[in-house]
Amino acid sequence: VEGLERLEFPLSIAWSAVNHLMGVANSDELRSAHSAVQPEVVKATQRLGQSRPVYDALNALRNDEEAWGQLSGSQQRVVESALRGMRHRGVSLDAEVREEFNAISLELADLSTRFSNNVLDATKAFELLVTDPAGVEGLPPSALALAAQTAAAKGHEGATPEDGPWMLTLDAPSYVPAMQHLKSRELREQMYRAYLTRAADANAEIIDRILVLRKRKAAMLGFETHAELSLASKMADSVQAVDDMGKLLYDRAYPAAQRELEAVARFAAEAGGMPEGEALKPWDVPYWAERQREALYGFKEEELKPYLPLPAVLDGLFALATRIFGVRVEEADGEAGVWDPSVRFFKVLDDATGEHVASFYLDPFAR
């Protein structure tokens, strides 16, 4: 099994990097390259997962009581997981059925990529330019600065946090503060609806097709539903067990959530912030929950930011890692390629021996 993992690792690690870049540095050129290579990656993965000689060898080990008994519990689990994974990749299917199975796998991979690209495109396409200072009333200084910076980057030269114009987007650093702090109910509603319906039209048919293909693929492997196939490699015993857990959580959490929502609604009504007789809407809840928290605890998140600049946070985090895990994190900028100038690169060293044990990237800013 270790040999198989070594064989699969180079492709796996390279493709993982490509998929990561699709999320953080997406471009037309990268999409084109990804689209061209993805079918070959899926085919290579399927070929290994459907290798009958490999499956028969692992299965023979599993059925050899003497050899099986010499393996540790962890080793046995690795073998059983490998066998299950190969069955789920279609190793036991007849040639004709396997051909359809592989075609479905290819299509599902393509549909998943298209779905993600559509959501990303819809998120990036939304731009709400605000020129009236009344429109951004309530936004904290950091959010105003980001909105002015975004406006300037989009061609509105001279934009400032004080005088605008300001551009709001659906990226989390812009969207979350807007929903929590914008006094303009109309703008909050506009942003909420835009966020909730990102790529809805473009992805509706894709979702329907994914559901059809997943059901067909599960049936080919002997499962009634895709949910059963998914759970076959997870801790939950059955779909019913998951449903039961969901209901248990609902029964426990929903009454508390209702009480909290009612408390927020009362607070908003007493503050005179809602039209008489009108219930809170989804775009009202984050705003009034934040006002309630400020009133109850005398605390504003914005007040913490001067005390938590990124360098200080990293210093504290790395010091904690040294104390708990005995590793030392050192800057290594320039020793590895990055996809944006703001991306950092670090090495992880054994604090006692200085041995280089790992490396990682830090990409802290939304783009």
N, C-alpha and C positions, 0 to 999 in steps of 0.2 A: 504494500500500500504506500509506503514511503517513496518507493521508486516511481509509482504512478503520480504521486503528488509533485515530485521533482520534475516529472515530465510535463505536468499541467501548469506548474507555477509560472514559468516565463510568460505564457500567453495570458494567464489570469491576472498577473500583476500589471502587465502592459495594458490590457483592456480595461482594467479598473482605473488606471490613470487617465485613459482616453475618456471614459464615462464621467470621471470627475471633472475633467476639463469641459465637457459638454455642459456642465452645470455652472461653472465659474468663469469660463472664458469662451462662451459660445460665439460662433461666427459662421458665416456662409461657407467658408473654406473648410472649417472643421466639420460642419454638418455633411458636406459633400464627401469628405474622406471617410467619415464614420459610416455613412450610408453605403459606401462602396465596399468597406471592409467587413461590416457587421455580418452579412450572410456567411462569409468564409469563417468567421469566428464561431458562429453558431454551428456550422457544419463540423468544424474541428472538434468542438465540445461534444457534439452528438456522436461523432465517430468513436471517441474514447469512451463515452458513456454507454455505447452500444456494442463494445467489443466483446464478442462471445468468448474468446479464449480467456480474457481477463475475468469475466464473470464466472466462467466454469472453474477457474483456478481458485477464486475466492470462495465459491460455493463448496468446492471440494474440501477446502480448509475448514469451512463452517461445519461440514458433516463428518469430519474426522474427529471422533471423540478424544483420541489421545492427543493429537496436535492442538485441538481446540482447548483442551484442558491446560495446556502449557502456557497459554496466553493470559495476560493479566486482564482484569475487567475492562480497563481502558482500551486495551488492544482489541478485545472482543467487540467492544462498542464501535470502534473504528471500522472493523471489517463489516459488521452488520449495517452500519450507516452507508458504507460504500455499496454493498449489495442492494440496499433499498434505493439508493440514489440511482443506480444503474437500471433497476426495474422501472423507476419513475421516468427514466430517459428512454424507455422503450426497448430495452435489450431483449425482452422475452416476446416481442411482437413478431408476427410473420412478416416476411419481406414486403409484401404488398401493403399491409397495414402500416408497417414501419415507414414506408415512403410517404404515406399521407400524414403520419405523425410528425415526421421531420418537416414536411411542408407547413404544417400548422405551427411548429416551433419557430420557423423562419418568419412566418407572418406575424405571430405574436410579438416577436422581438421588434419588428418594424413598426407595428402599431404602438407599442410602448414608447418607442423613440418619438414617433410623430405626436403622441399625446403630450409628452413632456415638452417638446418643442413648441407646441401650440400654447401651452400654459405659459411658458417663458415669453413667447412673443406677445401674448395678450397682456402679461404683466408689464413688459417693457413699453408697450404701445400706449398705455394710459398715462396721460400727462395733464394735470389740472393746474393751469396757470392762474394765479390769484394776483390781481393788481391793486385791489382795494385793501388797505390795512385792516378794515373791519372783518374781512374774510378770514384772516389768520389770527384774529383775536383769541387769546387763550393759549396759543402754542408757546411752549417754553423756549428760552433762548437757543438751546442746542438744536431744536427742531426748526426754528426760524433760520438759523445759520445754514443747516443742511438744505432747506428749501431754497434759500437764496443761492447757495452754491450750485444746486441742481439747475436752477434757472439760468445762471451764468454759463454753465457747461452746455446748455441747450441753445445758446446763442443770444441770450438776453444780457448783453454786456452791461456792466455797472450795477448788477443786482446786489443789494445789500440786505442783511438781516433786519435793519431798521426801516428801510424805505421800499424794499422789494425791487422788482416783482419776485414772487415766490412760486415755486413749482412743487406740487405734491404728486407723489407717485404711489404705486402699489407695492413697492419694495418695503420690507418690514421696518427699516429705520425711519421711513417716512410715514407709512400707513398706521403703525401702532400709535405713535404720539398724536397723529391727527385724530384718530378715533377716541383717544383718551382726553384730549385737551381742546380741540376745536369747539368754540362756542356756537359756530354756525351749524345748526341742525341740518340744513339743506346740503351743505358740503359733506357732512358726515354720512348722510344717506347716499349721496352720489358716490362716494368712495366705497362705502359698504357694498352697494349693489354691483359696482364695477368689480370689486374683489371677488364677490361670491359667484359671479357669472363669467369669470375669466375663461375664455375659449369654449364657452358652453356650446355654441353652435358648431364650432369646428370639431369638437370632441364627442358630440352626441352619437354620431354614427360609429366612431371608433370604439366607444364604450360598448355599444350594442354588439359590434363584431367581436370584441374581446370576450364578452360573455358567451357568445355562441361557440367560439373556438375553445375556450376553457372547458366548457361542458363536454364538447366532443372529445377533447384530449383526455379528460378524466374518464369518460366512458370507455375509451380505448384501453385504459389501464385497469378497468374493472371497478371504477368508483362511480357512484351515482351523481356526485356533484364535485365541482372544483374544490369546495370547502373540505370535503372528505380527503381529497388528494393532498391538499395543503397541510391538513392536520396529521397526516400519516407520519410526518417527520417531526412533529411537535409534541409537547408534553400533554396537551389536552387529549382526553380519551376519545371524544366524539364531538360532532357538531352540536349535539344536544347539551353536552357538558359546557360548551362555550356559551350557548344560549342561556343555560341555567346560571352561569356565572354573571352574564350580562344582566339578567333579571335580578339577581341578588344585589349587584351593585346599584342597579336602578332603584330597587325598593329601599335601599339604605340611603342613597345619595339624593334622590329626587326631592323628598320632603325638605331636606336641609337646603337644597338649591332654591326651592320655592320660597322658603322663609327669607333667604338672603335677597332674592329678587324683590319680594314684597317690601323688605326694609329699604332697598335702594329706591323703589318706587315712592315710598312714603317720604324719603329724604328729598327726592326730586320735587314732589308736590309741595312739601313744606317750604322748599327754597324758591317756589314760584317759577320753576324752570320748565314746566310742562303745561300745555293748554289744558284748561279745566275739563275733566272727564276723559282725557285721552290717556291710553295706556302707554307704557314705555315700549318703544320699538327696538329691534336689535341694534341699531346704530346709536341708540340713546344709552344703552346699558354700560358700555365701557366708560363713557363720559361721566355719567352720574355715579358710577361705582368709584371712580377716581376722586370725584369731589367728596363723596362720603368718607373715603379713607383719609383724605386730607383733614376733614372736619373732626373725625374721631381721634386721630393720632397726631395731628399737628405736624404731619410729615409730608414732604414733597420729594419725589425721587430725584428731581433736578438738582436739589440741594446737595445730594451725595456726589454728583459727578466731578466737581473740582477735587474731591479727595480720592478719586479712583481713576486717574489717568492710566492709559494702557501700560506704559512702562512700569508703573508702581504695581499694577495688578500682576504683570508677568513676573516681576521680582518676587512678589509674595507667593505666587503659584509655584515657581521653580524652587524657592526655599522650602516650601512645604513638601515638594517631591523629594528633595534631598533628605529631609528629616524623616519622612515616612518610609521611603523606598530605597534610600541609599544611592540615589543616582544624581548626577550633576548635569544640568542643562546649560550648554554653551552656544553662543551665537556662531553661526557658520554662514552668514550671508555671502553670496558670491561663489560658494563651493558647489552649488547646484542651480540648474536653470529654473526660472520662475515664469509664471504666466502673466504677472503684473508687477510693476515696480514696488507696490506696497506689500507684496508677499515676502514673508521672512522664512529663513531656513535655520534649523537648530540641530545640534548633535546631542545625544544623550550618552553620558559616560558613567561608568561605574565609579562611584565617588572614592572607593578605596584603592582601586587599581588603575583608574584612568582609562580602562578599556572602553572602546567605542562600541556600544551595544545597540544603538538605534539612532534614527534621524526622523525629523518630522518638519512639515511645512506649517506655517501659521498664516492664515488668510483672514484677517479680522474685519475687513471692510466690505460692505455691500457695493456692488457695481451694477 
